[in-house]
Amino acid sequence: MTRPHPGDSLPLRMNREFAAYPFKPKRYDARLPSAAASGETRSAAVVIVGGGIVGLATALGLANHGVASVVIEADDGVCVGSRAICFSRRTLEIADRLGILPALAERGLPWTGGRSFYRDVEVLRFAMPHDASQRLPPMVNLQQFYMEQFLLDAAERRASLIDIRWQTRVTEIVGRGDGVELALETPLGRYRLRSQWLVGCDGARSAVRDAAGLKLQGTSYEGRYVIADILLRSDRPVERLAWFDPPSNPGSTLLMHRQPHDIWRIDYQLRDDEDAQAAVEPRNVIPRIDSHLRMIGERPDWAPIWVSLYKANALTLERYRQGRMLLAGDAAHLLPIFGVRGANSGFEDADNLAWKLALVVKGLADESLLDSYSEERVFAAHENLRFALKSTVFLSPPSHGFVLMRRAVLVLAPAQPWVRSLINPRQTQAIAYAHSSLNQDASAASGFSAGPAPGAIAAEAPMTLFADGAARPGHLTELVQPAFTALYFTAGDLPGSFAGLERRLQDAAIPFRFVPVLSGQLPLAARPHAIDSGHAAFAAYDARPGTLYLLRPDGHVLARWHEAAAADVERAITRTLRPPGPSKERS
């Protein structure tokens, strides 16, 4: 059995020779806790329902703060078939903190842009923001099952903090004042589990969302796409390719992405009058893919691997916290695949939630901090939907008027560069929480003419990193750890008050790091620091000696000052951990 695709998944065994993915997932047996036989109800601080990308990323994020979790997964291993395939730079930064970036870098295929065609004429060539200052590519192609396996491998290395229960289904969820109680079913029997906090990461058909009586709100589009993974040996570069009304498939839109191991993902739109069941039959799929591959001059000896049907949804909950229940990923929102926002947005959900929930569980923060998770990630979902819908209506026009508009844009594009922006697929980018309640007052950050504002993610810059007496080339985003991080820009002076602040916060078990960023001076021997000899970081942060940026554990800017005092930093952290006013979501 497999987790459902966010659309209507219809895997096929085709009449043509059926190829297989090179990936061979391990399968896991169900197990019944020893207490289940006696009827005893076990307890856990955090239970995560759903062991896919978002659930595992959340568990690893909690483990980074020393918080244990139990992961409940109905399947017997990682997913199979064609699902998410494009992972953004922001996801790679998060993956680095979760310990899986080396595996992703070794397996994934990086890319920076793409091309679009109207019939057989190129109408757009685009490039995503990328330059020599970046340590990570803007996008990497990798099948979701690899990503899940890398996360699972990392989770198994942290088995003392992450307990994964395979082949376990949730049959009932009962809210209690101090948490929730779950009824669980396995092939070996049933048992109950109590938890202080429940995180629903169980996908589009979320049992947690249903148990809470919640309904996704938004739009479901009529346009349907066949999604096919094929085995094809080709020398084409890694880029996003799109065809509108191609001669190979008149009236359709077709997308094409290279994946590792000579696998290609092809998505093509169905006409309104096509029957969905018939459209995914081998006699209909194979000729359409054959026709396209021949049109672009590819080899005829390709083989199908997986076929499914997708329908675009643009849906979200308006709150991701319901008392002691929190939702993330597809359980909280469904985003169109155009612009590759689904899995990437789920990664950002996990990154935002994990540090906040960990500090609450450890008693270091008031549970009202979790209201900001809902506030920020609902805002991010609406921003993602706003951009995704622009791509969706262009790729799948919802009316005859949009069809005519798109045709006019595509006809004009070769000769009129000003219309080409309408064709741009608007690939996912990190969302800045510009209006988050956690951000410092705007007046406190006055005097900056550039640099990441409160709510934005930390800007990248190359620098030399010093730690444990050794130096190495590195980048600023490597300084983001599972802690509040104070980046202090200096010519060499270090106020003693910050050392005292660091000791006080660490004595209180609050995760905090003070990291000097020096402007090309001699290295410090006493503590980890960075040297910005090329002045790239000073310029990117509009910094001068004495400037301080306070980063949250997820790498978003919490506060910034041109002349910071240790008391300013302490107040900002205290205000984050103990937000003013009562929790809006208390049980």
N, C-alpha and C positions, 0 to 999 in steps of 0.2 A: 504494500500500500504506500501511497505517496501523498505529500501535502498538496492540496489543490492549487492550481495556477490561479492568479488573480483574475483570469477570464474563465471561459468555459473550456477546460483542457480536454482534448480528444486525442490522446496518443494513438498512433497507428502502427501496424505491421504491414508494410507495403509489399506488393507483389514483386516489385523490383528487388534486387539483392539488398537486404537491410543491413546497414552498417551499424557499428556500436561505438559509443563514446569510449575513448581510451581510459577514462576514469572508472575504476571499479570500487564502488563504495562498500565500506564495511557495514554489516548489519548487526544489530544489537538485540539481545534477548530482554524480555521483560523480567522484572524482579519484584518480589513482594517484600516490603520491610518486615522484619521479624515481629514487630509489635502488632502487625495486622492480624495475626492468628489469634491473639488474645482480645482483639477488639479495641485495643488501646489507640487513641487518637494522637498521632505524633504532631510536633510543632516545629515551625521554622520561622525565622525572622522575615525572609522574603521568599515567596514562591513565584516563579516565572512560568507562565503557561505558553508554550511554544518554543521549540528548540531550533528554530531557523536562524537566519542572519541576525535579526533584531534581538531575539531572546538570548542567543549566545553572546552577542556584543554587550548586552546589558549585564549578564552574569559576569563577564570578564571585567567590565567597568567597575562593578561592585567589588570584585576580588582585588582590584588595584587599590582599594581603600580598606582591604581586610574584612569585608563583609561577605558572609556566606549566603548562598542561595540554593534552592532546589528548583531544577528545571524539569517541567512536565512536558513530555513530547509524545503525541499519539502515534507517530511513525516509528520505524525501526532503524532509522539512520538518516543521513543527509538526503536532500532532494534529488530527484532525477529529472531529466528532460530540460527543455529550453525555458529559462526564466530570465532573471536579470543577467545582463552580460557586460554592462558598462559601469565602471566605478570611478568616481570623481577624485580630484586632488584632495578635497576636504575629507572624503572617505579614507583615502590613503593616510592622511595625517592621523585620523582616529585609529586606523588599523595599526599604525606605528605604536601608539600608546597601549594597544591591546596585545602587542608582541607578535604580529603576523605579517608585518611589512616585508621582511626578507623573502618569505614564501610567495607573497604577491608579486614582488619585483622579479623573482626568478621565473614565474609562470606566466604572468600577464603580458599583454601586448599594448604598449603605450601608443597614444595618438594625439594629434594636436588640432585636427580640422577635418574638413570634408568637402565634397562636391555635390551639387544638385544639377539635374538635367531635366529639360522639358522635351519630351520625345527623345531625340538623340543629340540635342544641342545643350552644351553646358551653360547654365544660367547663373550659377553661384559657386564661388570657391571661398570658403570661410576658414578662419583660424581662431582658436580660442586663446585667451590671454596666456602668454607663456614667454619667458625670456631667461637669460642666463642666471638670473638671481634665484630662480626656483630650483628646489632640490627634487621635486616630484612632478611628473607630467600632469597635464590637465585632465587626462582620462586614460584609463586602462581597460582593455577588453579581457574579460575572464568569465567563464561560466559560473553561475551561482553555486553549483555543487562544489567547485573548488574552494570558493570563499567560505562556504559552510564547513567544509572539511578542515580548512586552516584554523577557523575559529574553534571547531571541535577539538582539534589537536592541542590548541592552546588551553582549552578548558580542561582537557584530560591531564595536562601538566600541572593543573591547579586543583586537583581532585579533592584536596583537603577543604577547599572553599566552594566548589561547584559540584553538586550532586545531580547527575542527569538520570531521570527515570524514563526509559524508553517504553514504547507500546503501552502508554498510560493515558487514558482518556478522562476528561473531566465530565462528570454526569450531573453534578449539582454544585452550586456556589451559594453559600449562605453568609450574608454580611453580619458581623457582630460589632459591638461598640469598640473593641480593641483589635479588630482585624477581621479575617474571613475564615470560613471553614469550607473545605472542598471535599466532595465525594469523588473518589477516583476508582477507575475500573481498569484491570489488566487481564491478560489471558490466564493469569494464575489466581486471580481473585480480586476482591475489592477492599478498600480501606479508606480512612478519612485522614485529612491533614489540615491542621490549623496553621495560619500564617498571620503575622502582624501586617504584612503588606503583600498585595497580589498585583503582579504586572502582567497584563494581557498582551502577548506578542504572537498571538495564534492566528494571524492572517485575516484574509478577506471574509471568511466565514467564522469569525471569532466567537467561541463559546463564552468567553468572558464578557464581551460586548453584549451578547444576547442575554446573559444572566443579569446584567445590569439594566436591561430593558432599554438599551440605547439604539438609535437608528442613525445611520450615516445620512447626511443631507448633501444635496448637490444635483449634478447632472450625469445621466448615462447617455452616451452618444450611440447613434444607430450604426455608424460606420463600423464594419467588422474587418479584421485582418486575419489571414492565415499566417501562422508563424512556423517556419521550417528550419531545422538544422540539417545541413548536408555536409558530406565529406567531399571536398574539392581541393585538389592540389593546384595552387595558383601562385603566381609571383606578384599579384597586386599588393600595393602597400596597405597598411592599416589606416583606414580613414572611414568616415561616415559617407555612404553613397546613397543618393536618393534619385529616383526617376518619377516624373509626373507624366502620365499618359504615354508610357514607353511603347514603341512599336511592337515589342514582344508581348505586352499585356495592355492593349488599348483600353483607355478609360480607367485604368487603375493607378494607384500609387505604390511604388515598390522601394523598400529600404534594404540595404545590404551591409553587413558588418563581418569583418574577419575575426575569428576566435583562435585560440591556441590549437595546435595539432591539426592544421588544415581543415578545420571546421568553419563553416560560414553560416551565419544567421541571415535568412531571407524572410522579410515580412511583406506581404502584398495584400492590397485592399480588395474586398469583394464588392461586386456591383449590388445595388439594392435588391435586384430581382433574383439573386443567386440563393439557393437553398444552402444553409450552413452545413447540414449533415452531408449533402452531396459534395460540397466544395472541398471537404477534407478527405474524400475518397481518393485512392491512388490514381484512378483513371483521370481525375481532374487536376490533382496536384502536380504530378510528374510532367505532363505536357507544358504547364505554365512555367515551371522552373527551367525545363529544357529550353523553351523558347527564349527565355531571358538570357540564359548562359550562352546560347548560340549568338544572340544579338550582340553581346559584349565581347565575343571572341574567346570564350572559355572552353575548357576541355569538355567533351561529351561524357566522359566516364565518371560522373559524379554518382554519389549514393545517398539516399535519404537516411536520416537517423531518427528524427523526431518531428512530429507535426501536431500543432494545436490551433485552436481558434481563440482570438482575442477581441474583446469589445471594450472600448475606452470608457472609463469611469472617472468622474471628477467629483469626489465625495469626501466629506470629513465630518467628524463630530465637532461640536462647538466647545466641548470641554473634554480634556484627556485625563482628568482626575475626578473620580467619584468616591469620595470618602477615602477608604483604604484600598480602593482599586485604581490602578493607573493603566492606561492603554498606550500602545506604541506601534509604529509600523502600519501595516495594512489593517490591523485591528482598529486603528484610529483614523486612518485616511486611505483613500484609494486615488492614486494619481495616474493620469495617462502616461503610457510608456514613452511618448514622444518628448525628447529632452532628458530622458533617463533619470527621472526624479524619484521613482518609487523606492528602490533599495537604498539609494543614497540618502533620501530623506529619513528612512528608517534607521540608518546608521547614526544620523544626527539626533534623532529622537533618543536612541540609547545613550549617546554621549552626553546629552543634556540631562537625562534622567538619572544616570548612574551616580554621579557625584552628589547630587542633591539628596537622593534616597539614602545613600551611604551615610552622609552626615546626619540625617534624621535618625536612622537606625542606631547610630552610635551615640545619640543623645547630644551631639554637638550643634545641632540646628533645630529650630522649631519646625514642626511639620508644615507650617504655612509656607516654607520655602518651596514645597512641592506645588503650590499654586502657580509659581512662576514657570514651572515646567509646562503646565497646561497653557498658560498665557503665551509663552514664547513659541512653543511648537504649534499651537493653533495659528498664531500669526504666520509662522513659516509655511504652514500648509496652505493658507490662503495666498501667500506670495507665490508658492510653487504652482498652485492652481491657476493663478492669474497668468503666469508665463506659459504654463503647459496648455492652457486653453487657446492661446494665440497660435501655438504650433498645431494643436488638434484641429482647429477650424480650417487651417490651411491644408493639412494633410487629409482630413476627412470633412470636406465642406458639408455643413448641416442643411443647406438649402440651395435652391437653384441660383439664388442671388450670389451666394458665396462661391459657387462653381464659376459663375461668370466673372466675378472679381478675380479669382485665382487665375483663370485663363488669361485675363488681361495683363496681370502682373507677369506671368510666365512668358507671354509674347513680347512684352516690353523689355524684360530684363537683359537680354543680350546687348541691346543698344542703349539702355537707360539705367545706368548704375544706381540712380537714386531709389529705384523700386526694389532693389535686391534685398534690402533689409527685411522686407516682408516675407522672404523665403527662408531667412535664417532660422534654424531649428531651435535657437535659444537653449543651448545645453545648460544643464543644471549648474548653479553656482551657490556657494555658501550664503545663507541668509543672515543678514545683520539684524540683531534684535534692537533696532534703533529706539524703540519706545518701551523697552522692558522696564518694569518697576524696580529691577535690581540695579539699573544704571545710576551712577552718581548724578547730582544736579548739574545741568548744563553750565551753570555759572562757575562751578568748580573747575571745569575743564576749559575755561576761556583762555585765549591767547594762542591756541593752536590753529595754524592755517592749513595743516595737512596731517597725515597719519591716521591710523584707525581710531575712530571715535568709540566711546562706550557702546557696547552691544555688538561691534564688529569683531571679526576674528583677527588674530594676530597676523600682521603683515610679515612676509618672508624677506629675509636678507642673508647673504652669505657672510660668514665670519669665522674666526678661529675660536674653537672651544677648548677650555682648560678644565680638567678634572683629574683628581688623583695624581697630580704632578706631571701629567702628560697633556700634550697639545695635539689637536687634529683639525683639519678643515671641516667645517660644518655649516649649519644654518640655524637661524633664530628659532624656527618652529620646533627644533629639537629640544629647546629649553622648556617647552610646555610639558609639564608632568602632572600626575594626579594630585595637584596641590594648587593653592593660590600662589602665584609667582609674581614677585615684584622685580621688574626689569629696571634697574637704576643706571641711567646713562651718566657717565662721569669721565673726567680727565685723569682720575686717579684717586681723588679724595673719597673716603667712605665715612659718613657720619656715624659715630658710635651708637647713636640712638636706634639705628636699624638692627644692630646686633642684639640689643636688648629686646626689641620687638620680636625678633626671630626666636629668642629663647622663651619669651613669655607665651607665644603662640604654640610653640612646640611642646612646652611644658603642659599646656592645656589640651594637647593632642590634636590641635587644629593643623591640618597639613599646610605648610607654608615654606616657601623658598625665597631667599633674597639673592638675586643674581646680578652682579655688576656687569655693565656693558661698557668697556673702556674704549676711548677714542685713540687707539694705536699706541698706548703707553706700555711700559714694561708690565709683564704679567704679575698677578698677585699670587702669592704662595699659599695663602691661608684658606681659600674657598674656591668652589667652582665659579667660573666667570667666563666672559667672552670678550674678544678683542675685535673691534670694528675698524680694522686698519684702512679699509677702503671707504669708510664713512657711509656705507650703504644703509646700515640700520639707522644711524642718526638722521639721514635724509628721509627714509621711509616713515620714521616716527616723528618727524619735525622736532627732533630732540636737540637739547643743548645740555651742557653739564648741569646736573641737578634735576633733570626731567625723570619722572618715574611713571611707568605704566604698570598697573595692577591687573593681572590676568586671572580669570577664573580657571578652575581645573579642566574645563573643556576648551580652553584657549580663546574664549571671547574676552574682550577688554571690559573690565569692570569699572575702572576709574583711571584717570591720568591727571598729572600735575606737572607744571614746569618747575615748581619749587615745592617739593613734597616734604612733609614732616612725618615722622613715624606715627604720630597720633592720627594723621589723616588716613594712613593705610589701615591702622587698627580700627578706626571708626567705620571705614568702608566694609571691612570684613565682618565686623560685628553686626552692621546693618543688614548684610546679606544673610547671615546665619539666623538672625532674629528680626525678620522683617516687621515693620511697624504695623499694628492693627491685628485683629484676630484672623485666623485661617478661615477663608470663605468656604472651605470644603470639609470641615470637620464632620466626622461621623456623628 
